[in-house]
């Protein structure tokens, strides 16, 4: 069996199933993050579907354009946005703002290193947009304004529309598609720089938000040993707040590691909050395809379809484990409940 056919087909089918579960849950509970994640998984399914069609029946220009637009640009951004809505009432906005700045910076440095043809002012424009939105998100988070994800949504939705226009109108050299000669996996080399630079902009923001959001959720809901303490309350001097803000990522990492023994004990005894193992699985689901898609962007294509498949497997498993997302697991769009679980406390 051809892995370039089987793996994308498996990724697409599983993503469509995941999409149906999320939409079904959203119809009942109307949580924004469920709808946004559902849209992200729809893009995941369609992107993998284009890869299946290309591997099974041959690539064409429309299929190649759809693959790049949906998979290379849209997927990660929408999944990361779902995490932003899930954690809207927390201080995760600071991490999301940092993700935006890193994405803008990496986009700028990517152009500086690889000098994509046709980039024009795009690296500077994308970096400026990232910094501006990051500042707005950080300020809203500081003010405890849980509407900050809507600022992120403006970027993702606006970028989705703009990128669709860009990809639809750009002229591609014949034959209108390209695959790696050794693995026959598609790459983005035919697109001009101003479009290619959208991929690190969206993917780094989305992947960081998804992975860091999962880790942050695990940290919130796990029993903790606070080896390093920090305080992000607003009623403290600005200098002290800045020090605590810089200390927070280190403190969270150290406290997570210090708490592993207690976490394992609670997992064995069945007392661990479901979001902890769920978010670890989700973090893996976001990290693996981020690594393989990044490698694909720089010419290492062999692991791309494997990473894509493992990504959706870990994401789906993580969401199923989470009672927050799936309080009832049922056959989508029916009343047949496969499992009903009681809600857990919001913190531990």
Buried (B, 14 or more C-beta within 10 A) or exposed (E): EEBBBBBBBBBBBBBBBBBBBBBBBBEEEEBBBBBBBBBBBBBBBBBBBBBBBBBEEEBBEEBBBBBBBBBBBBBBBBBBBBBBBBBBEBBBBBBBBBBBBBBBBBBBEBBEEBEBEEBEEBBBBBBEBBBBBBEBBBBBBBEEBBEBBBBBBEBBBEBBEEBBEBBEEBEBEEEBBBBBEEBEBBBBEBBBBBBBBBBBBBBBBBBBBBBBBBBBBBBBBBBBBEEBEBEBEEEEEEEEBEBBBEBBBEBBEBBBEBBEEBBEEBEEEEEBBBBBBBBBBBBBBBBBBBBBBBBBBEEEBBBBBBBBBBBBBBBBBBBBBBBBBBBBBBEBEEEEEEEEEEEBEEEB
